[in-house]
């Protein structure tokens, strides 16, 4: 199947408590930021890329991407970031129907992510798809129909914060990747994870 135009959203709006705060996506990995690795992996799969981040967007200006902040206050989690991305598409790319979200701390995102998620949701006939590996679904790494944004807005206003719970109410297709030799959805949450990512990256070189 031909891949449909898709905007990529990199979710960098968290508080990074386990990393000691700050922007963990800006931590160095093999001489470049984790975020730079994510951008490189995603750029060829999407028609445009966005960053979801809160606070002063100037700190991310070197990446040359639009930065969209949560419209829901108090760091409401990835669902709020996804809504911000869907709203940006509606305002700036109204002919685009799909958003691909990834976490900013996943430097090994697979090169076929968008293609396989589109294939999975087309086969299942759903408006949502998410990635999985090692038997675990990664709800923040997924494909979202822009047509769901008002429903998502209502859910957030009603207090919904659980990404997986909200997607299940609509039906979500799942595409699974092998977790060996490297789990493509390995995420860097702690200094120990960052050291492990360095080791994994060295093994891939």
Secondary structure, DSSP 8 states (H G I E B T S, - for coil): -----EEEEEE--S--GGGTSS-GGGSEETTEEHHHHHHHHHHTT-SEEEEE--S-GGGGGGG--EEE--SSTTT--HHHHHHHHHHHHHHH-TT--EEEEEETT-TT--TTHHHHHHHHHHHHT-SEEEEEETTEEEEEEEEEEGGGHHHHHHHHHTT---HHHHHHHH--EEEEE--SSS-TT----SHHHHHHHHHHHHHH-
